[in-house]
């Protein structure tokens, strides 16, 4: 099982690298000077350093030093690429990005002297990279393993409309004369029919049985009270179908995240936060089930990370964008000291939250 957890760590590291890669590419595109691209944090494990016209591979304390290939200062910039000892998170260090950093007004490579659009692009590109990469992962999952396909075998929820005429184990095969072969199609028809009687045909013990069910109206969506039973199958898809599905899936993931957060905040459902340990464990579990499941789960996580980082909270990309939008609206920059202190408070709050949820992941929280 340790090997699967290592795969989980690598999967999360990949998503972090993609996120920071978005920041890096956008910053470079707008002429900003990127000083460091780090995978992980803490003491350096090894790094690739530009020096004397070449890139050099070096270990910690320069005990090992190997010349790699030519370095063009204009084309490649001064970026040091490193892998740190603690394999969580990643970051890019852009010159002039710290609000309290002393900046030369003539330094065209400084984040602080870049155009407002350039600074917005450099911050927004990280979440955008995760969002776009989610589609890449979904596409790969669909091409490798096909799309999930759940049959319309049902379990009946007591007290709901279906309980009056349907039974556990029934398979819904027709709704109002329209054949249905998968759960998604069936759910779509029912969802669009709140309060409207539906004529169903179900297979029961080898026979076809007719039934009439009127979906309940739950916030404008039709519900009859059935749950899926039986295993999820995967069926092959064409490249064009996989591409279309891969583009549709990230918005659905983000929508579910927003709706879920709203329900937790309003107390409609109980939420349970998970930290890095839980994410690694879930990724490892998905990887153990097979490559398609691992790719799909990483796609969901990538879309989540993109959306989560846009929350307007200090220290997150959304918090930085909030200050940039303030500048765009007022035509003046926010007080650098105030901005720095707000982000610092945000960092400590996020670290505290991370420690709390990690403790819960390992069962160390209060009972």
N, C-alpha and C positions, 0 to 999 in steps of 0.2 A: 504493500500500500504506500510505502514511502516514495516509491518511484512515481506513483500517480500524483502525489502531492508536489513532487518536483515539476511534473508536467503542468500542474495548476499554477505554480509560481511562474513558470515560463510563459504561460498563457496570459496572466495578468501583466507581466513585464512587457509583453508584446503590445498590449493595449496602451500602456503608459508611454512606450516609445513612439507609438503612432500619434498619441496626443501631443507629446513634446515635439515630434517631428513636424506637426502642423504649425506650432509656434515658430519653430526654427525656419521653415521654408518661407513663411510669410514675412518674418523679420528680414531674412536675406533678400527677399523680393523687393522690399522697400528700402534697401540699403543700410539696414541696421547691422551693427557689429555684434555678432554672437561670440561670446568669450568661451563658453563651455556648454557641452551637451553631455549630461551625466545620466547613466542608467543606474538607479540605486542611489543611496546616500551614505555618508560616513566616510571612513578612510578609503583611499583609492586602491583598487585591486590591480588594475592595469589601465593604461591610457594610450591614446594616439595623439602625438604632439607635433604641430608644425614648427620646424626650426631649420635654419640654414638651407632653405629651398627644398626641403624634403619633409614627409611625414615620418615620424619615428614612433615605433612601438616601444613602450617602456613599462616596467612593473613599478610597484611602490618603491620609493627611495632610489629609483633609477638603477636598481641592481642588474636588470637586464635591459639592454637597449639595442634595437634592431631597426635599421633603415628600411622603409617600405617603398614609397614612390614619391615622385616630385610633388611639391606644393607650390601653387601659384597664389601669392598673397592677395592679389586682386580678385581672382576667380573664386578661390576657396575660403578666403577670410582667415581670421586667426583662431578659429574654433578648436578647442581641445576636446576630444571625444574620450570619455572615461567610463569605466565600469567600477562601481563602488562596492564595498564589502557587504552592505546591507541591501539585499535584492528587492526592495520595495520602492515604489514611486520612481519618478524620473524628473529631471528639470533641465531647462535651458537658462543660461545666464546671459542676458542681453545688456550691453553697456548702457548705463543711464536709466535703467528701469526702476531702480530704488528711488523713491521720491525724495529721499534725503541725501542722495549721492550728489557730490559736487560735479557739475557739468560745465564743460567748455562750450560757450554759445556757438563757437565756430566748428564744433565737432559734428560733422554731418552723419557720422555713423552711430550717434547716440540715440537711443529710444526717446529720450527727453526732447530732442530736437527734430524728431520725425513729424510728418504731417499728422493731423488728427485721424485721417482715414487710415494712414499707415499703422498707427498705434492700435486703432480699433481692429484692423485686419490681423495684426500680430497676436492679439488676445483672443479674438473670435476663432482663429484658425485651429486652435487646439480642440475645442469641442466639435467643430465642424469636421475635423479629420476623423475623430471617433465615430461621428454619425455616418460619414461616408464609408468608413472602413467596416461598419456594421453590415452594410449592403454587400460588400466584398465577401465577408465571412458567411453571410446567409446564402449567397450565390454558390460559394464553394460547398457548403453543406448540402444544398439541394442537388448539385451536380454529382457529388460523391454518393449520397445516400437516398436521393429522391425526397419528395415532400411527405410530411406526415399525413396519414389518411386514417380517420377513425370512422368505423361503421356506425350505423344509427341504432345499435342495440341500446336499450334504455333501462335505467333503474328509476322507479317512481318515487317522488317525494310526497310524503303524507301531507294532507291538507291543501294540496295544490290542485289546479283543474284537472291535470292528467290522472289523478288518483281515482276519479270516478269511473273511467272507462278503459284505462290502460293498466298493464301488469308488468312487473319486473321481468326482464328477459324479452319483452316484445322488441321487434325491429320495425321502425317506421320506414315504409318504402314509398309512400305517396302522400302528398298534401295538396288538397283541392285539385286533384288530377295531374299534379306535377310530380314525376318520379324524383325521389331523393336517394342518393347513394352514399353521401358522406355527411358527417355531423355538421360541418360548417355550413353547407347549403341548407340543411334542415333548420338550423338555428337562425339563419338569416331570414328565412320565410316567416318563422314564428315570431321573431323579433319585430318584424314589420306589420304584425297583425294584432296589436293589442285590442281586446274587446270584440274581435270579429270571429264568429264561429268558423272553425276549420274542419273540413272533412278529411279524416286520416284513414289510411289503409296500413295495417300492421301485419307482419308475419308472426304467427303465434302457434307453436307446436306443429309447424309444417303447413298451416292453413293461413289464408288471408282473411283478416277480420276488419270490418269497417267500424270506425268510431268517430264521434264528433266531440271536439274539445274547443273551448273558448279561452284563449290566452288571457291571463290577468294583465292589467296595465300597471307596470312598475316603472314610474318616471318616463312614460312615453314608450316603453319597450315591452313587447309581448313576452310573457313567461308562462309555460304550462307546468313546470315543475318536474323536469326529467333530468337525469344525470347520465353521462356516458359510462358504459361498462364494456369490458373486454379490452384487449391490447390495441395499441396504436400501430398500424402498419405504415410502411413507407413505399410509395409507388414512384417509378422513374418519371422524370420530367425532361422536356427539351431545353436547350440552352436559352431560347427566347422566353419560354415560360418561367424558367428559373430566374432570369434577369428581371422579369416583371414582378414576380413574387418578392425578389430580394429588394426591390425598390419600395414595395408596399409595406414590408415588415418593420423597418425602423420607425416610421410614423406611428404604427400601432403600438410598438413598445413604449415610445415616449408618451402616447396618449394614456396607456395603462399606468405608467409611472405617475403622471400628473393626477389622474383620477384617484389612484391609490393613495397618494400623499394627501389629496384633499379629503378623502374619507377618513384617514388617520387623524388629520388635524381637526376635523369636525366631530370626531368621536364616533363615527358610524361603524368603524371596524377597529380592531386592535392591531397595531403594527408592531413588528419585531425587527429591530435594527440588527444588521450583521456587519462585522468588521472584516479586515483583510483575511483573518484566519478562516472565517466562514466562506468567503468568496473563493479562497484557494481550495477549501474542501469541496464546495459545490462544483468548481471547475474540474477537480480531480475525479469526482463522481461521474460527471458528464463524459470525461475522457475515457474512463473505464468502460462506459457503455458503448464506445465506438467513436470513430472520427467524425461522422456526421453530427452526432449529439454534442461533441466538444466544440465543433465549429459553430453550431447553432447557439449554444450557450454563450460562447465568447461574443457572438454577434449581439445577443441580448445585452450582455454586460457593456459592450462598446457603445451601444445606443444609450444605455443608462448613464454611462460616464459622460457622454457628450451632453445629455440633458441636465444631469446633476451639476456639472461645472458651470452651467449658465444660470443657476440660481443666484440672485443678487445678494450674496452673502460675502462679507469681507474675507479676503484671501483667496476666494474662488475666482475663476475667470469672470463670472457674472458680477462679482463685487467690483472688479477692476473696470469692467465695462460700464457699470453704474456711474463711476467717476468720470469716465470719458464721455458718456451721454450728458452728464451735467455740464461738462466743458462745451459740448456741442450746442446745448440749449442756452447757456449763459454767455458764451463767447469768452470765457475766462477760465483759467485753470484753478482747480481746488487748491486749498492750502496744503502744501507738500507735507508739512509736519502732521497735520490732522489726518491726512490720507494714510501716512505711514503708520501712525498709531492705531487707526481703525483696522488696518490690515493685520497689524501685530496682534491685536486683541482677537481677530478672527482666526489667526493661526493657532493661538493657544486654545481657543474654544474648539476648533476642529481636532487638535491633538487630544484634548480632554475627551471629546466624543469618541475618538478612535480608541483611546485606552479603555473607555467604559464598555464599548461594544465588543472589544477584543476580550476583556475580562468575562463578559457574558458568553462569548463564543466558547471559552474554556471552562465555563461553569464556575467562575470565580465571583460573579456578581452576588448581590445581597438576595437572600431568599425571603 
